[in-house]
Every structure is written in structure tokens, then in C-alpha cells.
Amino acid sequence: MRGGNRQVALIALEAVALFFLLSLWLRAAIRSGQPDSRWRATALEKCLLAVLLLSPLWLAIVYLAPLPATFWSGLPGRSEYLELLSGARIAVGDRMPLSLVPDATMASLLAGLPLVAAFTAAYVSRLPQLKLLVTAVVIMGFLQVGFGLLQAAGGSQSSLYFTTEFAGRPFGTFANTNHFANYIGLALAGYIWLAGDSLLRPQSRWAEGAGFARRHAQAFWISGGLILVLGILMTFSRGAAVSVLPAAMLAAAVVCLCAGGSQNWRMTLILLATVVVVAVSLIGAGALLSRFDVGRMAADASFRGLLASSTLAGAGEFWPWGAGWGTYAAVYPRFQPVRIDGFADYAHQDYAQMLLEGGVFSVVLAAAFLWLAIGRAARLTRAALTKRGLQPDELAAAVCGVGLFGFLLHSLVEFNMHIPANAIVAAMLAGAFLRPLRQGVIDQ
């Protein structure tokens, strides 16, 4: 419900994540004398992964450890707050944490536990276990699409809508259509991997089965893909239409590469075009094109651009230390232009918000991930060009990486990183993408 973006839901997710991580640590401690030779990662990769996975801990130390008040007042962007407190005759302590809102920072870092757990679960999983995780995401995606169709069938006055802001545009159990479409896009990428693995792997009953049975299996998978594409398009989310949906199509192209042969390429292109055309026909081409009206897009872009630019201005004010993770809603009003009405609890641009909250530490985290991601993408590309195909482990990593790329692209205009359901799935895809491959899968 609401993508898990509620306090009670977060507490439950954090408890489950902590239990999982403790169980995993205990299992590793018991088996410490039995190293698994199937996996490998360089020392640098292990170091960068440690920086990412331990970030809730070391960021808590950085932002919540008490600092001398005299030192704190000299940090960028903080003297104004001391002046306001002094003017209101409110005394400050001798020591103050780096975060401007320590409680919000604590809550934000605790919310990172499910992300660490999701990444780790995919990272250490065997291929059948990873397939089970992705299957759970895909099943939830179909359930969300079904719920969205019920909302659409009931009309704008349907009791299945939980808010009036997006009435008439299905959003399942999420808070808005963009987060719903983003989740379905992530599920679609996972679905494409499951379909490709089922149809291509040698041990599959469809891979070497009778032509009639194979065609039925292909029709089954294509029909499921059509339902998920329909789920994305019926939200009329422009951001999803130009990010997660193209990423899913690229994932299908990666699967096609594994099949090999120009005939497979042509057939895949025809199938993709057919699926998109059918989905657009069911939704209505006119209704979809109206969402890309130049005037409407310009107005929305102007608002989001102003929100992002003012957020970046705030990030510059607090650079290099940032205001503290989770503090955006509290500190942004100081920089909010008068042209932006209401209360902005998110920047609608995840990267700008990360810079305001995390400062240089957000750059460190992004750089660590980019180093790992670019290295993995290069190695997979080399393997695909060299062998003209991908092994099952490689295919899983490649497709999950493409799905994650769509998520990261959508975050340029949305705040999906702050929606637990979407962020958890993205973290899982990141773990699958960076997951150590079997010995011999990729030649060094």
C-alpha cells in the first residue's frame, strides 16, 4: 500500500531486512571455513561494495555524531539557523550533529536497511533463487495491473481510488501513476528475463520441444508481456513511457541477442512492434498523444526545472557536507521560489535531492556504483561480442542491468528512489546486475 511509503510499513520492512541480514551474517560466520569457489570479485569491487552496503552505518556516524557547536556553526549553510535560534531566544547545546534534522536522518538511514537486504539477497543468490525473487516481483506486477484495470473500469468515481488527484488514471495500490508505472516497468524487465531464460536455456522443456508446444509457450509469454505493457501505458505516465518502457524493449533485444541469428532479430522486432501497437490500440492513440502536448509538457518541464534548480541552489549552499539524509522536506522551504505553490516534500529529481541531503557523500556513493556498473557493462558487452551470445548468468545480469538503467533514467524526473517498493526492486536488480559470475563465465 502506497509502495510501502508509510511509517508502519517501513518499520515492518526494516525489521524483516534486519532479520535477513543478521541471518545471512550468521550463516556466513558458520561457513567461514568453507569459501565458495563458484564466485569471484576483485579486491576493488569488494571495497566499493562495502562502501555501498555499509553506507547506512557510516553515514549515521558522520551525520549523527555530536560536533562542537562552535565548529558546527562554521559549516556551510548552518550559521543562519543559529541566528534564528538566537533571535527566538532558544538555547543550543554545546554539541550538535552534522544533520540539521537528526530524527529525519535516522529514519532515512534505517529505511536503507531493506535496500541493503534486497541488494544482498540478489547478490548472493544462486540462479534458481534469483529467479524466485524476480518471479515474486513479476507476480506482484500482474496483481497491480489487475487492480489498476479494476480502477479504470470503475471510472473516476470508483471507490478503489484512494485519492482524487489522479482519478481516472490507474495507479494500483501506489500513491500516484508514475510510481505505479515505474514498478510495472521494473517487473516487465524481470519478466523478459524469465521469458528468455525459459525459452532459450537448453534444459528447458520448450527449448527443444515440438514446434507446436514451443509456439504455445511463446504466445503465453508474449501475452503476459502485453498485459504489463498495457499496465504502463494506461497510466499515461510520460516519464515511464520514455524510460522504463524503452529499457524493457532494450532488455528484449538483449534476450534476442542470446538467441543469435538475423532471423531472430527480425522476428523479435516484429513481435515488439506488434505488442506496442496492440497496447496503444487498447489504450487509445489519441489519449496517449494528448499527454505529449507541447504546451502541457512545457508547463510541467518549467515547474520541475524550477524545483530542481532551486534544490541544486540549496545543495550549493550546504556543499560539501549536505543538510543530512532525509532532511529535504524540512530545509527546502528556505530555497523554495514563490512561484512554487504548496509544500514540496520531494524534489521530483532524485539526484538533485541526493546532492542537497548528502553533499559530497552522495557523490562518493554514486561514483562507487558507477565504477562497478560501467565495469560490469563493459565485461558483459565484451562477452556478448566475443561469444555472440550470453550464458544464463550473464543474461540475468545483463537484463537486470538494463531494467535498472530504466529506473535510474526515470529518476531524473521523479522520486522513485524514495518509494520503498520501487527502490527495493531496483536494489534487487542492482544486486543481480553486479552479482559475481561463475568462474569461466567472463574471460578476464
Secondary structure, DSSP 8 states (H G I E B T S, - for coil): -GGG-SHHHHHHHHHHHHHHHHHHHHHHHHTTTS--TT----HHHHHHHHHHHTHHHHHHHHHHSEEEHHHHHTSTTTHHHHHHHHHTT----SEEESSSSHHHHHHHHHTTHHHHHHHHHHHH--HHHHHHHHHHHHHHHHHHHHHHHHHHHH-TT-TT-S-STTTTS--TTSSSHHHHHHHHHHHHHHHHHHHHHHHHSTT-TTTTS-HHHHHHHHHHHHHHHHHHHHHHHTTT-HHHHTTHHHHHHHHHHHHHHHH-SHHHHHHHHHHHHHHHHHHHHHH-HHHHHHTT-HHHHHHHHHHHHHHHHHHHHHHHHHTTT-S-TT-HHHHGGGT--TTS-S--SS-S-HHHHHHHHHTHHHHHHHHHHHHHHHHHHHHHHHHHHHHTS--HHHHHHHHHHHHHHHHHHHTTTS-GGGSHHHHHHHHHHHHHHH----TTTS--
